[in-house]
């Protein structure tokens, strides 16, 4: 009997865990998922406009599996999208941060913000904190954003972060029919930009 082949994974996608970081911005708190976040997560996942470019609406049972997927990332890899908490209200308003599932086109910072707080700059504010954390703490050398060609709002966030469109690609199954743009920036570009901004 042949021995099973070892699973090959990008070293950047395997950090080990669990981890419990907390990031703060002027208006937001970013932390790993808590069980109490699920009702707001499920509400976001059921919103057709929010989920338009993210595979479509998820019924509560499917949203639960996605929720556990992110919780498992924190437990097994030591990173995953953060829960985003609005400081002023204490409300859970979205998920933003690092992800690198099996078959993914790179080390990504992604964002999904609840529609009732769109237009306040929360995606950019949270993604900037998460990007800096991924470069500094996870040691990632490149960050991508997978963005649909029609998703102008997410493209604006990527530009604000300093990322540039590089190529298009198909997503891994079960979304292999989806073609997305890959927006990229390197850690060198990130640190050079932030150094220049503080001098």
C-alpha positions in Angstrom: 0.0 0.0 0.0 1.3 3.4 -0.9 1.7 5.9 1.9 -0.5 9.0 1.5 1.3 12.0 0.1 1.8 14.9 2.5 -0.3 17.9 2.0 1.7 20.7 0.5 0.8 24.2 1.8 2.3 27.6 1.3 4.3 28.3 4.4 2.7 31.8 4.6 -0.7 30.0 5.0 0.4 27.9 8.0 1.2 29.9 11.1 -0.1 27.6 13.9 -2.6 28.8 16.5 -4.7 29.5 18.4 -4.3 33.3 18.5 -6.3 36.0 20.2 -5.0 39.3 18.9 -7.0 42.6 19.3 -6.4 45.5 17.0 -7.8 48.9 17.6 -8.4 51.8 15.2 -10.0 55.2 16.1 -13.5 53.8 15.5 -13.2 50.0 15.5 -12.1 47.0 17.4 -10.9 43.9 15.5 -10.8 40.6 17.4 -11.3 36.9 16.6 -14.8 35.5 16.4 -16.9 34.9 19.5 -20.0 32.7 19.5 -22.2 35.7 20.3 -21.2 37.2 16.9 -23.2 34.5 15.0 -26.6 36.2 14.8 -25.1 39.3 13.2 -23.0 37.2 10.9 -26.0 35.2 9.8 -27.9 38.5 9.2 -25.1 39.8 7.0 -24.9 36.5 5.1 -28.6 36.7 4.3 -28.4 40.2 2.8 -28.5 39.8 -1.0 -26.7 43.2 -1.8 -23.9 42.5 0.7 -23.4 39.0 -0.6 -23.7 39.9 -4.3 -20.0 39.4 -5.1 -19.4 36.8 -2.4 -21.1 33.7 -3.7 -24.6 34.8 -3.0 -27.0 34.7 0.0 -26.3 32.0 2.6 -29.2 30.5 4.6 -28.5 30.4 8.3 -27.4 26.8 8.3 -24.8 27.5 5.6 -23.7 30.7 7.3 -23.1 28.6 10.5 -20.6 26.5 8.5 -18.9 29.6 7.2 -18.7 31.0 10.7 -17.1 27.8 11.9 -14.6 27.9 9.0 -13.4 31.2 10.2 -13.3 30.1 13.8 -11.3 27.1 12.7 -8.8 29.3 10.9 -8.1 31.1 14.2 -7.7 27.9 16.1 -5.6 25.9 13.6 -3.7 28.6 11.6 -3.5 31.4 14.1 -5.2 33.8 11.7 -8.6 34.4 9.9 -10.8 37.4 9.3 -11.4 39.4 12.4 -14.8 40.3 13.8 -15.2 44.1 13.4 -16.9 45.9 16.3 -18.0 49.5 16.1 -16.7 51.1 19.3 -19.4 53.7 19.6 -22.3 51.1 19.6 -20.6 47.9 20.5 -22.2 46.3 17.5 -20.7 43.6 15.3 -20.6 45.1 11.8 -18.5 42.8 9.7 -15.5 40.6 9.1 -12.2 41.9 7.8 -8.8 40.3 7.6 -6.4 37.6 6.5 -7.5 34.4 4.8 -5.7 31.7 2.8 -7.9 28.6 2.3 -6.8 25.6 0.4 -6.4 26.4 -3.3 -6.6 30.2 -2.8 -4.7 32.4 -5.2 -2.6 34.0 -2.5 -2.5 35.4 1.0 -5.5 37.7 1.1 -6.9 40.5 3.1 -10.7 40.5 2.5 -13.5 42.6 3.9 -17.3 42.3 4.2 -19.1 45.1 6.1 -22.8 45.1 7.0 -24.9 47.2 4.6 -26.4 49.4 7.4 -22.9 51.0 8.0 -21.7 51.3 4.4 -20.3 54.7 3.4 -18.5 55.4 6.7 -15.1 54.2 5.6 -15.1 51.2 8.0 -13.8 48.7 5.4 -10.8 50.8 4.6 -10.1 51.5 8.3 -10.3 47.9 9.3 -8.5 46.6 6.3 -5.6 48.9 6.9 -5.2 47.6 10.4 -5.5 44.0 9.3 -3.0 44.5 6.5 -0.4 46.0 8.8 -0.9 43.2 11.3 -0.5 40.5 8.5 2.7 42.1 7.2 4.2 42.7 10.7 2.9 39.7 12.7 2.3 37.0 10.2 5.4 37.9 8.1 3.5 37.9 4.8 5.5 39.3 1.9 2.5 39.9 -0.4 -1.1 40.6 0.1 -3.9 40.1 -2.5 -7.5 41.1 -2.7 -9.9 39.0 -4.9 -12.3 41.5 -6.4 -15.0 41.1 -9.0 -14.7 43.4 -12.0 -18.1 45.1 -11.2 -17.4 45.6 -7.5 -16.4 49.3 -7.7 -16.6 49.9 -3.9 -14.1 47.1 -3.1 -11.8 48.3 -5.8 -11.9 51.7 -4.2 -10.9 50.2 -0.8 -8.0 48.3 -2.5 -6.8 51.5 -4.1 -7.0 53.3 -0.8 -4.8 50.6 0.7 -2.2 51.1 -2.0 -2.9 47.8 -4.0 -2.9 47.6 -7.8 -4.7 45.3 -10.2 -2.3 42.6 -11.5 -4.2 39.8 -13.2 -7.5 37.9 -13.3 -8.0 34.3 -12.1 -10.7 31.8 -11.4 -11.6 31.0 -7.9 -11.3 27.5 -6.5 -14.3 25.1 -6.4 -17.2 25.4 -5.8 -16.8 29.0 -7.3 -14.7 28.0 -10.3 -17.0 29.8 -12.7 -16.2 33.1 -11.0 -13.5 35.2 -12.5 -12.0 37.9 -10.2 -9.3 40.5 -10.4 -6.3 40.0 -8.2 -5.1 43.2 -6.6 -1.7 43.1 -5.1 0.9 44.9 -3.0 4.1 43.7 -1.4 5.3 44.3 2.1 8.1 46.5 0.8 5.5 48.7 -0.9 3.4 48.9 2.2 6.3 49.8 4.6 7.8 52.3 2.1 4.4 54.0 1.8 3.8 54.2 5.5 7.3 55.4 6.2 6.9 58.2 3.7 3.6 59.1 5.3 5.2 59.6 8.8 8.3 61.6 7.7 
